[in-house]
Amino acid sequence: MTPFRISGVIEGFYGTPWNPEQRLRLIELLGKWGLNTFMVGPKDDPWHRMNWKAPFGADLMAHVDDLVEHGRRNNVAIAVAMSPGLTIRYSNPEDIQALVAKAHDLMAHGVSHIALLVDDIPDTLQHPQDQSQFESIAQAHVHLVNEFAKSLLGKVEVTVCPLVYHGLGTEQYVHDLGQGISPDINFMWTGRQICSRYLHSSDAKVLKKISNHRPLFWDNYPVNDVAMTYELHIGPIQGRDADLGDFAEGLLSNPMSAFESSLIPLRTIALYLNDPGTYDPDTAWAQAVTESFSDLESRRAFSEFGRTVLDSCLTGDAAPDVQRTLNSAAFAWRSGDVSKAINDLSELAQSIKMNSELLLSESFELRQLQSEISPWVTKYQLGGNVINTMAQSLTHYSSSDSQLLGQIVSVLRDSYNELHNNRYRVFGDGLEMLLTELIAEFTWSFDHAHSK
């Protein structure tokens, strides 16, 4: 049983929201995985943020009914988040009442957890009437949250995501808001950074001391929106303290808009949340991949590909297996064993070629996942071609033929440009860096041969 009182997923990313079928499937998985909360709050769905003041439409409420019923069957609480901060007038009772009315509408449809988000908005008061009534935006937010929550507390779970939602936890806004609102309201927090490499129990203690609230962690992994669009966050969760659940109210993971791709890292998060004391990232990832595939060849190809796209806020080791081979090959050719380097690179290139062909073929087991990851698989395939080109170039590593060396430099530069111009993040920076070094080595040989 998870030590986190609230555990699950928040659909809180920028980009295309999940569709109803995906949400229902996730609820089933959360129940199966022993997690208890699904919060719906996709940033770019108009009802959530842009049209926050308008009453909920009939189609949306019918969907909420489905979510609530599915949640009931799977022991998963349904939470709905509203985000009015871009345009709300904090001093206007009608604006606040519009939010309260929508909250009561959600309650009438069985929603048991309601969140008010004031994140990702200007950090100063925008309306003249607010500027005249409140001394700070923190004071305005205290007023908003308390007025919003007073008819909800004791009936549903209430959560706020503050304007300042990451940092040391000692920020003045955090103090003022936390101390000013009811301690029964959950206080969302992403950690030291928006996307935090580590979540420490010591930081949770600081937040509790300053704000009078234990954090409900909004964990921004595996989300890959905004500046992270070209990363595929498919690796395991890591860097979360084993005793974090003792000092936090809960943890909700913010996934990618790519639903199928999110399920593998989400499974590792579920394994962490259920037993953080014994959690091991590599073991969890292997379990998640194994559970996802019944076809052994699809599983193997995906596993090898997946370990080349580990680039994220959690780790700088984007492609550990490939990087070891590249490092070994570079040492070999520079130490005089060029044949070993050629063999190692050729074998790696052939493995990538075979994996890519399967990952892009009709025989790959998970076709929706295939559609989501195809841009990264294409870059992976390109990388394999580049590695093969590097191996072929090394057959002439000791050549003194300036014309041949010039041709090799030209081919390698073209390979670099093609690889570099594809923005999807595969292999991290390691392959490009080694290719740049190889170009420099051949360029030196060309210059030396040409000067004779």
N, C-alpha and C positions, 0 to 999 in steps of 0.2 A: 504493500500500500504506500502510495506516494506521501512523503512528508510535507508536500506543498498543499495547502488548503485549496488553492485554485490552480488548476493545471490544464493546459490545453493549447489552443491556437486562437490568435486574433487575425482575421482577414483584414489587415490594416495597411496594405501596400498601395502605392501609386501604380496605375496601369489598369488593364482590363480586369474587371471583377470576375470572380468565379461564377459559374452558372449554377442553377438550382440543383442539377444532378450531382455536380461535384461537391457541393456543400453537404448534401444528404449522404454521399459516400464517405466524406470525411467524418461526419458524426458517427457513422457505424464503426469506422476505424478507431476513433477516439475512445469509444466505448470498449472495443476489443482490446485496446492498448492500456486501459485502466485510467484514462484521463477524463476530466469531468466538465470542461467548459469549452464552448465554441462562441467566440465573440465576432459579430459581423459588423464591419465598419470600413469598407473599401473606399479609399480616399477619392477615387474618381467616379464613384457612382453618385449621380446628382442628388438623390434623396439624402445622402449622408452629409454632404458639405455645402455644395453650391446652392441647393434648394432646401436648406435645413428648416426653413420656417413653414414651408408648405405642408399641409396634412399628408400623412402617408396615403398612397394610392391603394385601391382595392387589390390590384395584382400583387403588390409588395406584401400586403397584410396576409393574403392567401399563402404566399410563400413563407411568411413568418409562421403561420399556422402549421405548415408542413414541417418546418424546422423544429418547432416546439414539440410536435407529436413524435417526430423521429428522435429528438433528444430524449423524450420521456421513455421511449422504448429502449434506448441505449444508455440510460443513466448519464446523460450529458446535458448540462444546463445551457440554455441558449441566452446569450447576451447580445444586445444591440447597442451600438455606439452612435452618438450624434455629435457633429462638429460644427458649431455655429460661429466660431471665432473670427472668421474673415469679415463678417458684416454686422454681427449683433451689436445692439446698443445696450450696454450693461445697465444703464440708468433707466431704461424703458421697461416698465412692468409688462407691457404687452409682448415684448420679445421673449422675456423669461416665461411668461404664461404659455406662449406658443410651444416652448420646449417641454414644459410641464404637462401640457395637454397631450403631446405626442408620447411622453413617457407613460402616461396613464392609459393611452390607447394600446401601447405595447403590453402593459401589465394585463389589460383586459383580454389580450390574446395569449396569455400564458408565459410571456417573457419574464424570467426571474432575475435578470441581471441587466442593469442599464448603465451605460457609460457616457460621460460628458467629456469630450475631448477639446482642449484649447491649445493643442500643439500646432506647430508649423504655421504660426500667424505673426503679424507684426508685434514687436515687443513694446510698443507705445500705444496709448489710447488714440483712436482715430476720430471719434465723433466729438464735436465741441461740447455737447451736453455731458458726455462722460468725463471729458477733461475738467469740466467745472465741478463735477460731483465727487470725483475720486482723486486722491493724491497720487496714486500709482496704479499700474495695471494689476499688480498683486492684490491691492485692495478691491479693485473691480471684480477680480476673479473670486475672491472670498465671498463677496456679495452674491455673485452669480451662482456659485456652487451651493451655498447655504440655502438660497431661495429655491433653487432647483430641487435640492435633496430633501427639504423638510417634510414634504408630503409622501416621500418614497421610503425613507429610512424605516426599517422595521417591517417593511412589506416586501422589498426586493433588495438584492445586492446593488450597491451604488459605487461606481468607480469614477475617478477623475484622472485624466492625463493632463498634467500641467503644461504651461508654456515652456518652462525650463524643466526638461525631462531627462537631462543627462548632465554629468559633471561630478564634482566632489561630494555633492549633497549638502554643502555648507553655504550655498548661494543665498543671498538675502531674499529673493523671490520665493525660494523653496521654504525658507523659514516662515515667511509671512503667510504664505498660502497654507502650509501644513498646520501651523499653529492656529490659523483662523477658521479652519473648517472642522467639522465633526470628525473625531477619531474613528468613527464607524465607517467612514468613506475610504475606499481603497485608493491608494496613491500610486500611480503608474510611474515607472522609472526604467530607463534603458541601460543604466550603468555609467561608467566613466565617459564613454563615447556614445554617439548615436548607435553605431554598430560596435559593440564592445567585444574586444578580444577575450577579456576576462570578466567574470562576475564574482566578486569577492564578498564573503560574509562580513568582513570587516567594514566594507563600504555600506552594506545594508544596516549595520549597527549605527554608523554615522548618520544615515538618513533618518533612522528612527529617532535618534537623539535630537536632531535639528528640526525635523518636521512633525514629530509626534506620530509618525506613521511608519509601519513596516512596509517596505516596497512590494508592490505587485509588479514584478519585472515584465516589461514589454521587451522581449528578447528579439532584437532585430537580426535574426538568423533563422532560416536561410534566405530572407528577402534579398532581391537583387535589383531593386528599382533605382530610378534616378541615375546617379553616376556609376552604378554597378551593373548597368544593363548588359554589358558584354561579358560578365562573369556568370558562371553556372555554379551556384552554391549547392552542390550535391553531396558534399562530404559530411562527416559526422560532427555533431556538436562537441565542443571541447572547451576547456578553460573555465568551467563553472565549478565552484567549490563544492566539495562533498557534503558540507554542512549548511549549504545555502538555504535549504528548506526550513532550517531551525530559526532563521532570522528574517525570512521573507513571507509575505502573505501568499505569494504564489508566483507562477511563471507562465506567461502566454507567449508562444512563438509566433513571430510574424513571417509567413512563408513567401515564396515567389508567386507571381501570377501564373506561372507555369505549374499547373496543379500536379500532374503526374510526377514531374521532376522533384517536386517538394516532398513527396511522400517518403522518399528514402531518408533524407535528413530528418524529417519529422519523426520517423520511426526511431531514429537514434535519440532524439530528444525525449521521446516517451520512455525509452529504456533508462535514460539518465534520471528523469523525474521520478520513476518508480523505485530506483535503487541507486541514488547518487553515490553512496559509499563504496560500491564495488564497480561502478561504471568504468568501462574502458572504451575509448573512441574507436579503435581499430576493430575490436571484437563486435561492437555494436553495429558498425558499418557493414561488416561481413554478414551479420545476422539480417540486417535490413535488406541487403541485396539478395541474399538467399531466399528470404521470404517473398521477394518481389518476382522472382523468376522460377519457373519450373523447368524450362528448357536450359540444359547445361551449357550449350554453346553460346546462347544469348547471354547467359549469366557471366560466362568467362569473358566474352568480348566487352560487355558493359563494365565489368570490374576493372579490366585493364585500361579502358578508356576513362572511366570515372576517376582513376588515380592520376590523370593528367590535367584535371580541371578542379583541383583542390584550392585554387587561388581564391582567397576571401579575407574578410576582416579577421578571421580566426587563425590564419596561418600564412606564412610566407613560403611554405614548402609546397609549391603548387603541383609538382610532378616528381615525387621522390624516386620512383622506380626508374623512370626515363632519365632523370638527372644523374643517378648513379652510373648508368650506362654511358651517358655522354661524358661524364668526368673520367671514367675509366678509359674510354676510347681516346680522349684528349691526352691523357697521361701516356698511353701506349704509343701514339704516333710521335709525341715529343721525346719519348725515351728510345726511339729507334725501332719499336715493334709495330711498324705500320700495318703489317698483315693482320695483327690482332685487332687493331682499331677498325680496319675495313670489315673484318668478319663481324665484330660486335655491332657496328652501325648497320650493316646489311641485314643482320638477323632482326634488329630492332625495327628497321624499316619494313621488312617483310611481315613481322607481327602486326604492326600498325595497319599495313595494307589489308591483311586478312580480317582484322577486327573491323576496320572501316567498311569493308564490303558487306560484312554481315549486319553491322549496325544500320546500314542504309538499305538493306535488302528487304524483300517481302517476307522472308523467313524469320526476321527478327520478331521475337515473341510479343513485345509490348508496343503496339503500333502508335498509340497516342503519345507515349513517352518518346518514341522514335521521332515523331513530328516535332516535339518540343526541343529535342537536343540536336536536331539535324544541323543547325549552323555551326555548333561546336564540333560535331563529328566531321563536317566538311573541313574545318580548320585542322583537326586531328589528322585527317587523311593528307592534307597539304603538308603538314609537318613531317609525315612519314616519307613523302616524296622528296622533301628537302633533305632529310637525313640520308636517303638513298643517294641523292646528288653529292652530298658530302663524302660518302663512302667511295663513290666513283672518282671524285676529284683526288682522293688520297692515293689512288693508284699511280698518280703522277707527282707525288709529294716531293720526290728527289729530282725531278726533271730540271734540266737547265735550258730547255727549249723555250726561248722567250715568247715565240708565237703561241705555243701550246699553253704556256702559263697565262698569257694574256686572255686567251679564250676561257680558261678555267675561272679566272677572276671575274670575267663578264658574266658567266653562267651563275656563279655563286652570288654575285650582286643582284642579278635578276631574281634568284631564289629568295634572297633576303627581302627585296622590295615586295614580292608577292606575299611572303609570310607576314611582313610588318604591316602591310596595308589592309590585311584582314584583321578587324578589330576584336574579334571574338577571342577570349582569353583561354588559351590551351598551352600547356607546358610552362606557364609562367613566363619569366624572362630568360630562362636558361638556354633554350635552343637558339634564340636570336643572339644572345651574347656569345655563345660558342661559334656560331656561324660568322659573326663579325670578326672574331679572333682568327678564324681560319682564312677569311678573306685577307686580313692584314698579313698573315704569314705567306700566303701565295703572292700577294702584292709585293712584299719584300723580295721574294724569290724572283719575281718578274723584273723588278727594278735592278736587282743584282745581276741577273742574266743579261738584261738589255744594255747595261753599262759596259759589258765586256767588249 
